[in-house]
Amino acid sequence: MTDLTITLEEDGNKGRYVARLPGSADEAEMTYSRISPSRIIVDHTGVPDAFKGMGVGKALALHIISEARTRGFTIVPLCPFLKAQADRNPDWGDVIEGMAAPAAG
């Protein structure tokens, strides 16, 4: 999956992270709406059939978690896919709203 590129496209308060693989016209996306300077709602993850089973959706989730930590925003996970990923990764609690942050230790 090292050839996967993820880019950000923003238009006002809407945006999406787009994943592409070389040689493919298909793209996967994770879309969001900005509700404040420090909060976004992720509402959709779409992965085309051509990318199924390749970990592209998970790569998008990991990317947005990293972006949230780097850029200082939190995520309201309305997207069922991102919510399921967050439930499997309790260490994301620092940037996913509605999760308890992991205990310091």
Contacts in CASP RR format, 6 or more apart in sequence:
PFRMAT RR
TARGET T0000
AUTHOR 0000-0000-0000
METHOD contacts of the structure
MODEL  1
MTDLTITLEEDGNKGRYVARLPGSADEAEMTYSRISPSRIIVDHTGVPDA
FKGMGVGKALALHIISEARTRGFTIVPLCPFLKAQADRNPDWGDVIEGMA
APAAG
1 54 0 8 1.000
1 55 0 8 1.000
1 56 0 8 1.000
1 59 0 8 1.000
3 21 0 8 1.000
3 22 0 8 1.000
4 19 0 8 1.000
4 20 0 8 1.000
4 21 0 8 1.000
4 56 0 8 1.000
4 59 0 8 1.000
5 19 0 8 1.000
5 20 0 8 1.000
5 21 0 8 1.000
6 17 0 8 1.000
6 18 0 8 1.000
6 19 0 8 1.000
6 20 0 8 1.000
6 59 0 8 1.000
6 60 0 8 1.000
6 63 0 8 1.000
7 17 0 8 1.000
7 18 0 8 1.000
7 20 0 8 1.000
8 15 0 8 1.000
8 16 0 8 1.000
8 17 0 8 1.000
8 18 0 8 1.000
8 67 0 8 1.000
9 15 0 8 1.000
9 16 0 8 1.000
9 17 0 8 1.000
9 18 0 8 1.000
12 34 0 8 1.000
13 33 0 8 1.000
13 34 0 8 1.000
13 35 0 8 1.000
14 31 0 8 1.000
14 32 0 8 1.000
14 33 0 8 1.000
14 34 0 8 1.000
15 31 0 8 1.000
15 32 0 8 1.000
15 33 0 8 1.000
15 34 0 8 1.000
16 29 0 8 1.000
16 30 0 8 1.000
16 31 0 8 1.000
16 32 0 8 1.000
17 29 0 8 1.000
17 30 0 8 1.000
17 60 0 8 1.000
17 63 0 8 1.000
17 64 0 8 1.000
17 67 0 8 1.000
18 27 0 8 1.000
18 28 0 8 1.000
18 29 0 8 1.000
19 27 0 8 1.000
19 28 0 8 1.000
19 29 0 8 1.000
19 51 0 8 1.000
19 56 0 8 1.000
19 57 0 8 1.000
19 59 0 8 1.000
19 60 0 8 1.000
20 26 0 8 1.000
20 27 0 8 1.000
21 51 0 8 1.000
21 56 0 8 1.000
24 50 0 8 1.000
24 51 0 8 1.000
26 48 0 8 1.000
26 50 0 8 1.000
26 51 0 8 1.000
27 48 0 8 1.000
28 45 0 8 1.000
28 46 0 8 1.000
28 47 0 8 1.000
28 48 0 8 1.000
28 51 0 8 1.000
28 56 0 8 1.000
28 57 0 8 1.000
28 60 0 8 1.000
29 44 0 8 1.000
29 45 0 8 1.000
29 46 0 8 1.000
29 60 0 8 1.000
30 42 0 8 1.000
30 44 0 8 1.000
30 45 0 8 1.000
30 46 0 8 1.000
30 57 0 8 1.000
30 60 0 8 1.000
30 61 0 8 1.000
30 63 0 8 1.000
30 64 0 8 1.000
30 79 0 8 1.000
30 82 0 8 1.000
31 42 0 8 1.000
31 43 0 8 1.000
31 44 0 8 1.000
31 45 0 8 1.000
32 40 0 8 1.000
32 41 0 8 1.000
32 42 0 8 1.000
32 43 0 8 1.000
32 64 0 8 1.000
32 75 0 8 1.000
33 40 0 8 1.000
33 41 0 8 1.000
33 43 0 8 1.000
34 40 0 8 1.000
35 41 0 8 1.000
35 76 0 8 1.000
37 73 0 8 1.000
38 72 0 8 1.000
38 73 0 8 1.000
38 74 0 8 1.000
39 73 0 8 1.000
39 74 0 8 1.000
39 75 0 8 1.000
39 76 0 8 1.000
39 97 0 8 1.000
40 68 0 8 1.000
40 73 0 8 1.000
40 74 0 8 1.000
40 75 0 8 1.000
40 76 0 8 1.000
41 75 0 8 1.000
41 76 0 8 1.000
41 78 0 8 1.000
42 64 0 8 1.000
42 75 0 8 1.000
42 76 0 8 1.000
42 77 0 8 1.000
42 78 0 8 1.000
42 79 0 8 1.000
42 82 0 8 1.000
43 78 0 8 1.000
43 79 0 8 1.000
44 79 0 8 1.000
45 57 0 8 1.000
45 60 0 8 1.000
45 61 0 8 1.000
45 79 0 8 1.000
45 81 0 8 1.000
45 82 0 8 1.000
46 57 0 8 1.000
46 81 0 8 1.000
47 56 0 8 1.000
47 57 0 8 1.000
51 57 0 8 1.000
57 81 0 8 1.000
58 85 0 8 1.000
61 81 0 8 1.000
61 82 0 8 1.000
61 85 0 8 1.000
64 75 0 8 1.000
64 82 0 8 1.000
65 75 0 8 1.000
65 89 0 8 1.000
65 92 0 8 1.000
65 95 0 8 1.000
65 96 0 8 1.000
67 73 0 8 1.000
68 74 0 8 1.000
68 75 0 8 1.000
68 95 0 8 1.000
69 94 0 8 1.000
69 95 0 8 1.000
72 95 0 8 1.000
73 95 0 8 1.000
74 95 0 8 1.000
74 96 0 8 1.000
74 97 0 8 1.000
75 82 0 8 1.000
75 95 0 8 1.000
75 96 0 8 1.000
75 97 0 8 1.000
76 97 0 8 1.000
77 83 0 8 1.000
77 86 0 8 1.000
77 96 0 8 1.000
77 97 0 8 1.000
85 92 0 8 1.000
86 92 0 8 1.000
86 93 0 8 1.000
86 96 0 8 1.000
86 99 0 8 1.000
90 99 0 8 1.000
90 100 0 8 1.000
90 102 0 8 1.000
91 102 0 8 1.000
92 99 0 8 1.000
93 99 0 8 1.000
93 100 0 8 1.000
93 101 0 8 1.000
93 102 0 8 1.000
94 101 0 8 1.000
94 102 0 8 1.000
END
